[in-house]
Amino acid sequence: QVQLVESGGGLVQAGGSLRLSCAASGLTFSSYAMGWFRQAPGKEREFVASISRSGGRTYYAEFGKGRFTISRDNAKNTVSLQMNSLKPEDTAVYYCAAEERWLGVPTSIEQYDYWGQGTQVTVSS
């Protein structure tokens, strides 16, 4: 069975950094584009970043440009999200997702096939 497991969340002060990791199993990892989404309490799940199957292309939500970096290691079946200069508004549950059928770097929830359980990120002011 396909499984995506996020880790690396926690509590940090504003301006700090966190590195999230997602370990994938049960799928041919290199056949999937990968993405990160987040959801704050009472809000809709929103796109954060995505990366192509080979890692050659990336795409970021406007709020993450210059602060967040997505990367992947196909040899280890992992995708990471480095988050710097964190702000209180970044507080949310962050989800890892995988998609097989779309080209490029998909940014829509509906495009993804599998999801992890999420990891909590809390940024204090």
C-alpha positions as CSV (number, residue, x, y, z in Angstrom):
1,Q,0.0,0.0,0.0
2,V,1.1,3.5,-0.7
3,Q,2.2,5.4,2.3
4,L,3.5,9.0,2.8
5,V,4.9,9.9,6.2
6,E,5.8,13.5,7.1
7,S,8.1,14.5,9.8
8,G,10.1,17.5,11.0
9,G,7.2,19.7,12.3
10,G,7.4,21.5,15.6
11,L,7.3,24.8,17.4
12,V,9.6,27.6,16.3
13,Q,9.8,31.3,16.9
14,A,9.1,33.8,14.1
15,G,12.2,34.2,11.9
16,G,13.3,30.6,12.6
17,S,13.6,27.6,10.3
18,L,12.2,24.1,9.9
19,R,12.9,21.3,7.5
20,L,10.0,19.0,6.8
21,S,10.6,15.5,5.3
22,C,8.2,13.1,3.6
23,A,9.2,9.4,3.2
24,A,7.3,7.5,0.5
25,S,6.8,3.7,0.2
26,G,4.6,1.4,-1.9
27,L,5.1,3.3,-5.1
28,T,7.7,3.9,-7.8
29,F,8.8,7.3,-6.3
30,S,10.4,8.6,-9.5
31,S,7.1,8.2,-11.4
32,Y,5.4,10.8,-9.1
33,A,5.6,14.5,-8.9
34,M,5.5,15.6,-5.3
35,G,3.9,18.5,-3.5
36,W,3.4,20.2,-0.2
37,F,0.1,21.7,1.0
38,R,-0.9,23.2,4.3
39,Q,-4.1,23.7,6.2
40,A,-4.7,26.1,9.1
41,P,-7.7,25.6,11.5
42,G,-10.9,26.8,9.9
43,K,-9.2,27.4,6.5
44,E,-9.1,25.5,3.2
45,R,-6.1,23.4,2.3
46,E,-3.7,25.4,0.2
47,F,-0.8,24.8,-2.2
48,V,2.7,25.4,-0.9
49,A,5.2,23.9,-3.3
50,S,5.7,21.2,-5.9
51,I,8.5,19.5,-7.7
52,S,8.7,17.5,-10.9
53,R,9.5,13.8,-11.1
54,S,13.2,14.3,-11.9
55,G,13.5,17.3,-9.6
56,G,14.3,19.6,-12.5
57,R,11.3,21.9,-12.0
58,T,9.7,23.5,-9.0
59,Y,6.8,25.8,-8.3
60,Y,6.0,27.8,-5.2
61,A,3.0,29.7,-3.8
62,E,3.6,33.4,-3.7
63,F,3.9,33.4,0.1
64,G,6.8,30.9,-0.1
65,K,8.9,32.4,-2.8
66,G,12.3,33.3,-1.4
67,R,11.6,31.6,1.9
68,F,10.7,27.9,1.1
69,T,12.7,25.4,-0.9
70,I,11.4,22.0,-2.1
71,S,13.7,19.2,-3.0
72,R,13.7,15.5,-3.5
73,D,16.0,12.5,-3.3
74,N,14.8,9.8,-5.6
75,A,17.4,7.3,-4.3
76,K,15.9,7.7,-0.8
77,N,12.3,8.1,-1.8
78,T,12.0,11.4,0.1
79,V,10.9,14.9,-0.6
80,S,11.7,17.8,1.7
81,L,10.6,21.3,2.4
82,Q,13.1,23.8,3.9
83,M,11.2,26.7,5.5
84,N,13.2,29.8,6.5
85,S,12.1,33.2,7.9
86,L,9.0,31.6,9.3
87,K,6.0,33.8,10.2
88,P,3.1,33.2,12.6
89,E,0.8,32.9,9.6
90,D,2.8,29.9,8.4
91,T,1.2,27.9,11.3
92,A,-0.7,25.0,9.9
93,V,-0.7,21.2,9.4
94,Y,1.6,20.5,6.4
95,Y,0.8,17.6,4.1
96,C,2.9,15.7,1.6
97,A,1.2,14.6,-1.6
98,A,2.1,12.5,-4.7
99,E,0.7,12.5,-8.2
100,E,1.4,10.2,-11.2
101,R,-0.9,11.3,-14.1
102,W,-0.1,15.0,-14.6
103,L,2.9,16.7,-16.3
104,G,5.1,19.4,-14.9
105,V,4.6,20.6,-11.3
106,P,0.9,20.3,-10.4
107,T,-0.5,22.9,-7.9
108,S,-4.1,21.8,-7.4
109,I,-5.4,19.4,-4.7
110,E,-7.5,17.6,-7.2
111,Q,-4.4,16.6,-9.2
112,Y,-2.8,14.5,-6.4
113,D,-3.4,10.8,-5.9
114,Y,-2.0,10.1,-2.4
115,W,-1.6,12.1,0.8
116,G,0.3,11.8,4.0
117,Q,-1.1,12.3,7.5
118,G,0.3,15.7,8.0
119,T,2.8,17.3,10.4
120,Q,2.1,20.3,12.7
121,V,4.1,23.5,12.2
122,T,3.6,26.2,14.8
123,V,5.3,29.6,14.6
124,S,5.2,31.8,17.7
125,S,5.5,35.6,17.6
